Amino acid sequence: MNKAITEGLQLMPPPFAEGLGVWSSGDGTPGSDTYEGAANAAFVPADADFAGCLEMQKTSGTQQLRYMGQTPLQAGCYLQIKARVKAISGNLPTVRMAAWAGASGGARVTGLTEFGSSVTLSSYGEVVEVTAIIGAGQRGGVDMVWGTAPTYAHVGLDLTGPSGGVIRIDDLEVVDITSAFLRDMMSMVDVRDFGAMGDGITDDTAAFQAANAAADGRTVLVPAGIYLLSGGMTFTEKVQFEGNVTMPQAAIFSLTKNFDLPNYIEAFGNEQLAFEKAFQALFNNSDHESLDLGGRRITISEPMDLQAIVPNITSFAQRRHILNGQFQVTGDTAWESDVVTSSATYSASNSRTLTAVGNIANIEPGARVTGNGVGREIYVQSVNLATQEITLSKPLFDAEGTQVFTFTRHKYVLDFSGFTKLTRFVMSNIEIICSAVASGVLLPPSGLIFHMKDCWINRPRDKGITSHGTGCQGMLIDRCNFLSDEGQSLAQDRIGIVVNANANDVKLRNNRATQFRHFAVLGGSNSTIIGNHFFQGDTATAGLRTAGILITTSYCSTTITGNYVDNCSIEWSNEHSATPDFTTGFSFAAMNITDNVFLCSNVAPWFGFISIKPFGTGHFIGGLSVTGNKFRALESNIDQVDVVDTTFAPLDMTRGKDVIFEGNTFHRINVPSYNPLVLEHAQNTAASTWVVETGGQLPFGGRARVCSSVVATSRLRTGANVTRWATPYVDLEQGSSGDQLHLNWEEPLYGDVTVNVSMT
């Protein structure tokens, strides 16, 4: 920046050859004495060193020389006053550049330093250059720091020291030296000034480090070019990128003062690479807790192995957070699932291990296992090549012996499976667009409290969020949206699953999932499922429906509250048990289904909203509360809301306890369910044994095992119409299904009673 050039400011005083009438011996203000005709000053037209100069004899303590013209001052502009002088004879004086500070209107601005550093002349005939700088800011090298109040100056010099000497002064110069301060003024340090080449060949690591060290609070500028870094680089100052950086994959690039994805994209010029380098830095610098994607879309052409991006870390237990961006999948073949078939042996006594696994080198952790006797959503947690053994995410219910299993490894946009353990990882306001070719997120094999909130997973090919181990322990999924690509398929033909979990304490809250095969497959206990809406209908008439929530543990200690269960069911099984026959324990227990909305349309009449599916014999209900729910069918009625799937075994209805089925409402349900059940029985002909039918209203085909009261609601009479005050005794569990009561009277009677009966 040079104001004389860019704005045409007149900075230079006139040469002495034009006359001494504009050169004051005072402060330079109008009316001050000049050197025109002065006895101690004269213009010398010829000199060996100066083309023309002022010769002056020092006659006072401080001999002043000031140009009476106004040299303009502007904020942000720095002026250098310069003079060449030499001693001719007599005492050797001291010389300093000086100026008078004037404000608009001609007043002097007081309280300012009005001279520069002094230079003492030491010999005769030696030319000495004396300089000083005037400027508004307190910057290195500025002699007269004047702020913004002065608008002009009367520039010149002072002679101090002993009097009597004669000196000659060349024409004064005033130059705009602002460019010398631009680096400080613009708060920017250019890596090229420290040796960076930006040719993509020369190692610029040392130059980057030097520029960062010199910045000291200023911004480091990386101008256009390709900058090769041979190792890691940590910037402790802000960085502005016009060029791009290239470096080894394992080298860490950390922007501590502007750590967000847009800056990494500027640095590397590629969205996926930029995310990978930023993710790497997220795990390698304690200054980084969150990676803000800045609302940017990251185009992903192949699965991201997130641990491979951070090869120096296999386990991490500090909170880390990715937020505010979008991953967009492109390509096809890179996302194809790897399918391996192998013979292996299974024993219930070693319930989570496959042994003697053939072709094991081709089987990856995270692969889904299918085969005879294998429950839904069973995965390979780990592979031991040395022993040819595979650790499974859950036991198999009926796979004893040796058989051929199929291992299908889906491809995920974000694959955390390479970490051994990952704790307290958070994703928020992230959209993953799977484009029907990729799955969403694969969790690490172990860890705690993976949290996804306010996220979208759109059109996953197979899975939304997959756990192949215990990395789902304490998992939180909050306010997320999951959109299927299978909306045109019949419900029974769909394959997509939103989320599965194997460990305990999972919380699914206020999510929405549309037209998947299952919303959630939960293999642990103590789960909380609150406020979700999952819709799985199709266009078929009398169509089939799949489970929205699939609980695979008999004693589950699970709460399902306030959900909208739309054209799907809650299925409760024990398929993740190596010994599915009941021997001891609680059987199907500790389930609470409360205040949900259940809705179905165009379904087969045998569809049920709540299904229990034992995978072994001897099971019973040991604790179930179904209260405050709204059950409704559209278009056509369904038989009952609760069913038992006897594909593998029935429930033992002669056992069980603590079943509560009350406070619900039923619309277009042929047989509502209640427990306890209050019946009104009308006996129209006198009989000593009254057969009371429960009409299938006890849940899950329950037996009439308890009668807590029998109350006559009309006059009890004999066949001769004689009133009797009588009390019957009750025979429980009568009839072929045990769902009848027999009321036995002392003599044949008829009349009306209300009976309170329950299945437990």
Phi, psi and omega in degrees: 000129177218108185295329179296327180274310189283330183238002176069027179292139177269106184256327188283130171292160179289156177292156180298336181298339181276001177119153183261008181290345179257009181247115187270146171267002175250226184270358177092357181283159179305136179093351178283156181295146179246174178270005177294116180077007181291147182288335184259014182215144177202151176276131178251112185286336183226134179210149182299331183251334184241137179296322175205143186205169176259125174259131187221139173257132180282118184239357181224170183302313173235105181273116185261149171222117182227137173282129185279348174286159183266113175276116188290145176240138177230146178301136180084000181251133181243127184247135174256126174262131187221138176216144172255131183226160172208147178277139181255313183198170175075200180297144180271115182274178173251140185240139173216145175283147186211167179198155176253131186267119180243144178258170177301131184099353174096358181283150177280139173269113186271168175081011183252154171285126187241026176205161180258198181290145181271143177236121179269126178287137188245349181204164181273142175082354180275125179280125181238134178262129180241134183224162171202155182240133174252135177195167183282327190261154177277086181236156180302131179093351179275120182276319183243098181269109191249354184067207185251359182291313179292141177247349177204171179219151166259107188267157178174213179212168176236144169251123178237180182089201184293147180267170175102340181283157178246129177231159172244140186236122176288168179304135178289148176238139171234120183233149176281114183248021183304325183301335179291341182252004185301320181300314178293319184293323183266002178051048184219139177239126183266127181298337179294332179290350180245017172102001179294137182261322180068029180259003180075000182241313181287138177286113183260014184301311182299321179295319178297317181295319180294318179297319179297318180295324183281340187298314174050055179098349178267171180273138175271127179261127172250096185288180184305141181143176175245119187251116180275126174244125184278342182217195181288160180214125176244116176270122175267358177239165177294150182230139173243125184253125164252330175260184182240157181249142170231141185199165178299153183300319184281347182286138185264131181242108189242123176254091189287333184263341174221064184273093173204163186298318180306322179290325177291325176296318176299323183288320189251344174073006180220128189295312182293316178299319179299316178297317182298318180291323178292319178297319177300315179293326179303325183268353187241013180214123182291345177286344184256117174253329183226144174248108179272121180280357173066025181072014184274150172268130179250118180275123185247121182258352178204159181302145179257111172279099190290331177288324177297333176291331180242068190295341181275358182230127176246341180221138184213133187232015176256152182296131173224149193218127173247134187211156162067062176187186186220138172251124181245120182274135171232165178091178182219298188298328180295344183257002180294137178293144174270126183241126180231134173249134184212147173280139178206163182244139181232140175227133180297337179288340175236070205291343182244027183227134167258132181245166179050048184279119176283155177055031190293333182297338182265002182260127184257147167304142182095355179286142177276137185256131174228155181160179180295131178076014180257125178289175180286144176057054170258133186230160172280116178277319179206160182234130177247100183295324184295320182260358183056045181237148177239132172267130184263157178288331181210158177293165177255140189276337183200065184228026180304138177100199184249135177205176177265124177254156174248132181243114183247114181259104176287161180252132187245144176299310179244108186248107180264007190293342180287338175288143173284326180204138179219124186237138175061049175261135187234139170232131178218146179052044177247135173247129177246110181264102187278346175057026177064014178241343184233158169267170190275279189230130172251120184285164174291162183291339175211163181148180183226141164058052166291129187233122174240125183220143177054040181247163176234134168239112187254129171053053173291145180290316184234308188227149172273293178231123184242135170248125178251014178200228180246019175293355179265004180303122180070018183300141178239124174238111188233130170055040180257156178242135180232118183246127183274159171261007188248025183299333180274353180272154172293150185305318184287346181264354182284155181238344187289139177232131183291305185208142169233156178213146180249337186261183187269170167067033178280140179233119177246116190223125170060039177260167176225130180225134187239116165061048168263175173288312175225146171282309184216134173243109189244118182258001179256193179238175178062034179275150177235121183236106192227132166071019181269157171235116177232126188240126185226028181284172174214189187263003183289149173272134185053045186283165176273158178226150180252173180287132170281311175245127179242111177261124189251013179238130185294308172270102192250338181046056188239142178245128177237106191223137170067024181266160171253102184264100196248109178056045175200182186228169167258117181249132184238116183225180173231040185288345177264042178236132179287338178233080190289342176290139181284131175237315180204161180115211188251352183056216183282105190213162172065051175241133179234115180242107194224135168057038176262160171256120177249127182221140174217158178210145177053047181246160174296147186295338180275001178298141176230143181286330181235120185234133173250129185232093177287135175261007177207172185275163171084004184277155180213173178266120184248014179159104182210129177237119177237101188223147171069017183269157177247113181253127181213137173246141177254159177068308181213155182286155166246159187291309187203156182274341185239135181220159172246123176273111185262025180307319181253323181193155174274170168277147174275101184275000175278351179242182176112159180198168173055048173257121178240124181221085187208164178074012179267162174241149187228128179228122184061038173248121185298315183234101176294159182242138180216144169202112005289155183250127177258119184245144170253120182244129177250119177258114187266342178235144183296131177207148179278342176234119177260130178264113182258119181268135174273347174064027179072013183276350173285134188301145173058031180068035185294157178266152179279088189261341182222136170234113185268343179197149170227118184237125177287130180249004172210175182291128175276129187226153173279176177298338179268013178066034178259129182290139177232141170255097191229159176231129181270164163255157191246132168263120182271163172051051179266166182084170185295333180256002179069019183256015178251159168242143171248123174262120185253123183251160180294331179212165180297128180223165168220162183152199184234140177222156169248129186241134174254115186229150177215164181274350176227000000 
